[in-house]
Amino acid sequence: MGEHTVDVPLWDEGGLMFNDADELLREFGVSAELTEDIVAWADAWHSRSGEPDHDAAASTLVRRLNEELSYRYRFVFKP
C-alpha cells in the first residue's frame, strides 16, 4: 500500500515495516533489483495510484517478494 513519503510501502499489523530501502535489503536480504522496483513503484504511486497497470505491477512485486523470501512470510497487495 503506497503512502506519501514512504519509500518501501510494506506494512504489518504494527505499521510500516522498513524506514528505507537499505533496511529492506539488510533485514530481509531481498535482491537489490527487487528493492529498486519496490521503491520505484512507491514513487509512481503518487501519480498512478489505482490505475489498473500500477495495481498489476504491485501484484507482481508481491509475488516476487514472496518467491525471493521462499514464502517465509505472506505478503498481499491491498489497493
C-alpha positions, -999 to +999 in steps of 0.1 A: +000+000+000+015+033-011+017+064+011+033+098+008+069+100+020+072+061+022+100+046+001+093+009+010+055+006+013+054-027+032+032-029+063+023-053+090+000-051+120+024-027+137+027-003+108+054+004+084+080-024+083+110-006+069+122+030+070+142+028+038+154+005+011+187-002+028+168-016+058+148-039+035+180-052+019+197-057+053+167-072+072+152-094+046+180-099+022+160-095-010+177-086-042+188-051-050+167-053-082+135-061-063+142-034-037+147-009-065+115-020-082+095-016-049+109+019-044+101+028-080+065+015-075+062+036-044+074+067-062+050+061-091+021+056-066+018+094-061+007+099-097-007+065-107-025+051-076-055+030-086-046+026-123-050-010-134-014-014-147+000+001-115-021-023-094-009-052-116+027-041-110+021-043-073+007-078-075+038-088-095+061-072-069+042-091-041+047-124-060+084-117-065+088-107-028+071-139-017+092-160-040+125-144-030+117-149+006+107-186-001+072-179+013+085-174+048+061-145+051+028-138+035+027-106+016-005-094-001-015-063-021-044-043-008-053-014-032 
